[in-house]
Amino acid sequence: MIEGHAKVFKQIVLGQFPQQFVNRVYSRESKSNRIYLEAMDQVREYVIPTKSNPRACFWHDGILMFFPDQRREDYRIITVSIEIKTNLENLKSDEKIDQYLGATNYFFLAVPHHLVEAAQKKILSPFEKRPYKGVIDATSGKIIVMPKCQELDRERHIRLSSSMFLTKRRIDEPRPEYQIHQLTVSSQTLKP
């Protein structure tokens, strides 16, 4: 993992982002407003190599899974992939951002505050994929651009989820960001 990515991942998971996210995607209900979060960094997604893409895997900098209480009327597990960029050179040179689309419900590019404007420009193309790419200010944890929910490629999602849950780091390295966290959907509605 690139130096600084672990720190940014921890800031995102333990910061404001998860609460802001659940307030935007889950409605408040009378039955249960508990949402559980589990997160892991450096998650490998195995893929089938092709002529156009000879790689056997992609690495997601962070995967967050939100699990609502099963009593909810709108019960649905939501997954988020986060690509972390800590410097302008790395952000500008990355040509693989779109490869992450479709493996999770939502995709975000997370950058420090001073790179937010550059990240907003980065997600603009290609035009047809722009609505599915969001931006997080990793310094504050604030959602700057909220993406649309994507239609999942079920096979990719299953492989990615398996990789996340079968990693030994969940047990061998019980860091705070790897623990299950409980959130509560706020009665205050956030605007995108």
C-alpha positions, 0 to 999 in steps of 0.5 A: 500500500502506498504510504499515506493510504492506510492513514487516509483509509482510517480517517475515512472509516472512523471519520464523518464519511460513514454517517454522511453516507448512511444519511443519504442512502437509507431512509429513516424508519420507525422500526430500526435505524441501525446500520452496521459498517465493516471495512477493509483496505487493500482488497483484491478483486480477482478478474479473468484476464483478457487480451485488452486487460491481461491483469489477473486482479485489481486492488481496491484501496478500500471497501466499505459494506453497510448492513442494515438491521434486517427489520428495515423495510428498505433492507439492502446491503450496500457496498462502496469502493474507494480509490485513494489518491494522496498526491497530484501526480498520482491522481493525474496519472491514474488511468484505471479509475473506471475499472472499479465501476460495477464491482460495488454499488458506489464508487468514490475517489478520496483525496486530501482537501487540497486535491478536491478540485483536481479530483472533481475534474478527474471524474468528469470523463468519460461522460457516460460514467461520470454520474457513478463516480463520487469524491470524498474530501479525505481530510474532513470526511465530507462527501463532495460529490455523491455518485449514483448507485450503480448496477452491480456485476454480480460475479465481480461483487461476489468475488470482491466480497469473498476476498474482503471477508476471507482476508486474514488481516481481519483477525490477525490485525484487529485495528479499529477501522476493521471492527464492525461499527454501528451507525444510526440513520439521522432524522436530519435529511442531508442534501446531495 
